Amino acid sequence: MLRIEHLRKSFGDNEIIREFNLEISRGDVTVLLGPSGSGKTTTLRCIDFLERADSGTLSFEGERAVSLHSASKREIREVRKRIGFVFQNHNLFNNKTALENVTEGLIAARKIPAEEAVKIGREALRKVGLSDREDYYPSQLSGGQQQRVGIARAFAAKPDVILFDEPTSALDPELTGEVLDVMKNLAREGSTMLVVTHEMSFAQDVANRVVFMDKGVIVEQGPPEEIFSRPKEERTRQFLKRIIPEQFDYTI
């Protein structure tokens, strides 16, 4: 459904992504793992054109590929209509209510009539358990609630794929569970998701594919039961032993 090919990105002399190729099928929940600095977040930002890649292409459903380096403004708008993005730090409008944060993009970017956008927004907030908070401003919401508003905003537009950039990393541990529960429900309903996270339980229980990335390249990928219990690459084993020591048996 979504194909990324030959993605590369450097900042000055610092090569962040050396070569990234990935295919995501409809309904996939793909978790992208790797140490800090491996290029995970930059990969997501390039896919959504928040950063301009040095090279690479993106295509949906076998359609004509779009250049990740030289796409036109029109092409970028069309791609963004098909991609939702959940940020690490919520990125909500502080002067807008939860409902307004969800409907703003529907009205302004997608030209959906306000009355219809409100219906969509209320349904989205209901799905993340915030029907009773639609008139609250971000300052009146907990971090977990703010992130759930961000998730509602992302899927309200019915994108083909939702990108999650470490959606729980800025949350207190007790708030992480409520956000992960929402993501699990989205996965069960068939949402296509590409998730950067260090939540190993989510990767193990929800993902159908795990991709391990290091130094700007994909080192290994496969089903979670294979990656976590029988990783083929030594670098993958080293990473998992550090993140989840003694939890898995790495003997092959």
C-alpha positions as CSV (number, residue, x, y, z in Angstrom):
1,M,0.0,0.0,0.0
2,L,2.8,2.4,0.9
3,R,6.3,2.0,-0.6
4,I,9.4,4.0,0.4
5,E,12.5,3.5,-1.7
6,H,16.1,4.7,-1.5
7,L,15.4,7.3,1.2
8,R,18.6,9.2,2.2
9,K,19.0,12.2,4.4
10,S,22.0,14.1,5.7
11,F,22.4,17.2,7.8
12,G,25.6,18.8,6.6
13,D,28.3,16.1,6.9
14,N,26.2,14.0,9.2
15,E,24.5,11.2,7.3
16,I,21.4,10.3,9.2
17,I,19.7,7.9,6.8
18,R,22.1,6.1,4.5
19,E,19.5,3.9,2.7
20,F,15.9,3.2,3.7
21,N,13.5,0.9,1.8
22,L,10.2,-0.3,3.2
23,E,6.8,-1.6,2.0
24,I,3.8,-1.3,4.2
25,S,0.6,-3.2,3.4
26,R,-2.9,-2.1,4.3
27,G,-3.7,-3.0,7.9
28,D,0.0,-3.5,8.8
29,V,1.2,-2.3,12.2
30,T,4.9,-1.8,11.7
31,V,7.1,-0.8,14.7
32,L,10.4,0.9,14.0
33,L,13.0,0.2,16.7
34,G,16.5,1.4,17.1
35,P,18.9,3.3,19.3
36,S,18.8,7.1,19.6
37,G,20.3,8.7,16.5
38,S,19.6,5.8,14.2
39,G,17.3,7.9,12.0
40,K,13.9,6.7,13.0
41,T,12.2,10.1,13.6
42,T,14.0,11.6,10.6
43,T,12.5,8.8,8.5
44,L,9.0,9.7,9.6
45,R,9.6,13.4,9.0
46,C,10.9,12.8,5.5
47,I,7.9,10.6,4.7
48,D,5.5,13.4,5.7
49,F,7.8,16.1,4.1
50,L,8.5,17.8,7.4
51,E,12.1,17.3,6.3
52,R,13.2,17.3,2.6
53,A,15.1,14.0,1.9
54,D,18.2,14.1,-0.2
55,S,16.8,11.4,-2.3
56,G,14.1,8.7,-2.4
57,T,10.5,8.1,-3.5
58,L,7.2,7.5,-2.0
59,S,4.2,5.8,-3.7
60,F,0.7,4.6,-2.7
61,E,-1.0,1.5,-4.2
62,G,1.4,1.3,-7.1
63,E,0.6,4.9,-8.2
64,R,3.2,7.1,-9.7
65,A,6.1,7.7,-7.3
66,V,6.6,11.1,-5.7
67,S,10.1,12.4,-5.1
68,L,10.9,12.9,-1.4
69,H,13.5,15.4,-2.5
70,S,11.8,17.5,-5.1
71,A,8.0,17.0,-4.8
72,S,5.9,20.1,-5.6
73,K,3.7,21.8,-3.1
74,R,0.7,20.2,-4.7
75,E,2.2,16.8,-4.5
76,I,3.1,17.3,-0.8
77,R,-0.5,18.4,-0.1
78,E,-1.8,15.2,-1.8
79,V,0.5,13.0,0.2
80,R,-0.3,14.6,3.5
81,K,-4.0,14.0,2.8
82,R,-3.2,10.3,3.0
83,I,-0.9,10.4,6.0
84,G,-1.7,11.1,9.6
85,F,1.0,12.2,12.0
86,V,1.0,11.8,15.8
87,F,3.8,13.8,17.3
88,Q,5.9,13.1,20.4
89,N,4.8,16.4,22.1
90,H,1.2,16.6,21.1
91,N,1.5,19.8,18.9
92,L,-2.0,21.0,19.8
93,F,-3.2,24.6,19.4
94,N,-3.3,25.9,22.9
95,N,-6.0,28.5,22.1
96,K,-8.4,25.8,20.7
97,T,-10.5,23.3,22.4
98,A,-10.0,19.5,22.0
99,L,-12.8,19.4,19.4
100,E,-11.4,22.5,17.6
101,N,-8.0,20.9,17.5
102,V,-9.5,17.9,15.7
103,T,-11.7,19.8,13.3
104,E,-9.2,22.5,12.3
105,G,-7.4,20.5,9.7
106,L,-10.7,19.0,8.4
107,I,-12.1,22.4,7.7
108,A,-9.0,24.4,6.7
109,A,-7.0,21.7,4.8
110,R,-9.7,19.3,3.5
111,K,-12.5,21.9,3.0
112,I,-15.0,19.8,4.9
113,P,-18.1,21.8,5.9
114,A,-17.9,22.8,9.6
115,E,-21.1,21.0,10.6
116,E,-19.8,17.7,9.1
117,A,-16.3,18.3,10.6
118,V,-17.8,18.7,14.1
119,K,-19.6,15.3,13.7
120,I,-16.4,13.6,12.6
121,G,-14.5,15.3,15.4
122,R,-16.9,14.2,18.0
123,E,-16.8,10.6,16.8
124,A,-13.0,10.7,16.8
125,L,-12.9,12.0,20.4
126,R,-15.5,9.3,21.4
127,K,-13.1,6.6,20.0
128,V,-10.3,7.9,22.2
129,G,-12.5,8.2,25.3
130,L,-12.7,12.0,25.4
131,S,-16.3,12.7,24.6
132,D,-16.6,14.5,27.9
133,R,-13.6,16.7,27.2
134,E,-14.4,18.2,23.8
135,D,-14.7,21.8,25.2
136,Y,-11.5,21.5,27.3
137,Y,-8.4,23.4,26.3
138,P,-5.0,21.6,26.2
139,S,-4.0,23.3,29.5
140,Q,-7.0,21.6,31.1
141,L,-6.0,18.1,29.9
142,S,-3.4,15.7,31.2
143,G,-0.5,14.8,29.0
144,G,-2.2,11.4,28.1
145,Q,-5.4,13.2,27.2
146,Q,-3.6,15.7,25.0
147,Q,-1.9,12.8,23.2
148,R,-5.2,11.1,22.7
149,V,-6.6,14.4,21.2
150,G,-3.5,14.2,18.8
151,I,-4.4,10.7,17.9
152,A,-8.0,11.6,17.3
153,R,-6.9,14.5,15.0
154,A,-4.7,12.1,13.0
155,F,-7.3,9.5,12.3
156,A,-10.3,11.8,12.0
157,A,-9.3,12.5,8.4
158,K,-9.3,8.8,7.6
159,P,-5.7,8.6,6.3
160,D,-4.2,5.6,4.6
161,V,-1.5,5.4,7.2
162,I,-0.8,7.0,10.5
163,L,2.8,7.7,11.6
164,F,3.5,7.7,15.3
165,D,6.7,9.4,16.6
166,E,7.4,8.0,20.1
167,P,3.9,8.9,21.2
168,T,4.4,8.0,24.8
169,S,8.0,9.2,25.4
170,A,6.9,12.5,26.9
171,L,4.3,11.0,29.2
172,D,4.5,9.9,32.8
173,P,4.5,6.1,33.2
174,E,0.9,6.0,34.5
175,L,-0.4,7.9,31.5
176,T,1.4,5.7,28.9
177,G,-1.1,2.9,29.2
178,E,-4.1,4.9,28.2
179,V,-2.4,6.1,25.0
180,L,-1.2,2.6,24.1
181,D,-4.7,1.2,24.7
182,V,-6.1,3.7,22.1
183,M,-3.4,2.6,19.7
184,K,-4.2,-1.0,20.2
185,N,-7.9,-0.4,19.5
186,L,-6.9,1.4,16.3
187,A,-4.8,-1.6,15.3
188,R,-7.6,-4.0,16.0
189,E,-9.9,-1.9,13.8
190,G,-7.5,-2.3,10.9
191,S,-5.7,1.1,10.9
192,T,-2.4,1.0,9.0
193,M,0.4,2.3,11.4
194,L,4.1,3.0,11.3
195,V,5.2,3.5,14.9
196,V,8.5,4.6,16.3
197,T,8.5,3.5,19.9
198,H,10.5,2.0,22.8
199,E,7.4,0.3,24.2
200,M,8.5,-3.3,23.7
201,S,5.2,-4.7,24.9
202,F,3.3,-2.8,22.2
203,A,5.8,-4.1,19.6
204,Q,5.4,-7.6,20.8
205,D,1.7,-7.7,21.3
206,V,0.3,-5.5,18.6
207,A,2.8,-5.2,15.7
208,N,2.7,-7.7,12.8
209,R,6.2,-6.5,11.8
210,V,9.2,-5.1,13.6
211,V,11.9,-3.2,11.8
212,F,15.2,-2.7,13.6
213,M,17.2,0.3,12.4
214,D,20.7,1.4,13.2
215,K,23.1,4.0,11.8
216,G,20.7,5.0,9.1
217,V,19.9,1.6,7.6
218,I,17.5,-1.3,8.3
219,V,19.5,-4.0,10.0
220,E,16.7,-6.6,10.3
221,Q,13.0,-6.9,10.0
222,G,10.4,-9.6,10.5
223,P,7.5,-10.8,12.7
224,P,7.8,-9.7,16.3
225,E,8.0,-13.3,17.6
226,E,11.0,-13.8,15.3
227,I,12.8,-10.5,16.0
228,F,12.3,-10.8,19.8
229,S,13.1,-14.5,20.3
230,R,15.4,-15.4,17.3
231,P,17.0,-12.2,15.9
232,K,19.5,-13.1,13.1
233,E,21.8,-10.1,13.5
234,E,24.2,-9.6,16.3
235,R,23.5,-5.8,16.4
236,T,19.8,-6.6,16.9
237,R,20.6,-9.0,19.8
238,Q,22.8,-6.4,21.4
239,F,20.1,-3.7,21.3
240,L,17.4,-6.0,22.7
241,K,19.6,-7.3,25.5
242,R,20.2,-3.8,26.6
243,I,16.5,-2.7,26.3
244,I,14.9,-5.8,27.7
245,P,17.6,-7.8,29.5
246,E,16.8,-11.4,30.5
247,Q,13.3,-11.2,29.1
248,F,13.9,-13.2,25.9
249,D,16.0,-16.2,25.0
250,Y,18.4,-15.4,22.2
251,T,19.7,-18.9,21.7
252,I,19.0,-20.1,18.2
